[in-house]
């Protein structure tokens, strides 16, 4: 089971905590057709989140929404679901 830590007011992203304690940023991208990217936060991003909180996550989500192709390599799809 995952626990929502932070969500955007417009529903475009959500930060969730997985059972193992890692954080996953789930972002809705696209202008005509929508798709979802699931990105585990790396160590640097975890540090920024701990230091700056929701401001950092909002900025990161905005960057991803503006240029999802830059982040698609980090996209993580769980075959058995995202609550692993």
SULCOR-V560871 format. One record per helix or strand of 2 or more residues. SS is the DSSP state (H for helix, E for strand). FROM is the first residue (numbers start at 1). LEN is the number of residues. If there is no record, write none. Layout:
ss=[SS | SS]
from=[FROM | FROM]
len=[LEN | LEN]
This chain:
ss=[E | E | E | E | H | H | H]
from=[3 | 13 | 23 | 35 | 43 | 54 | 68]
len=[5 | 5 | 7 | 6 | 10 | 13 | 7]
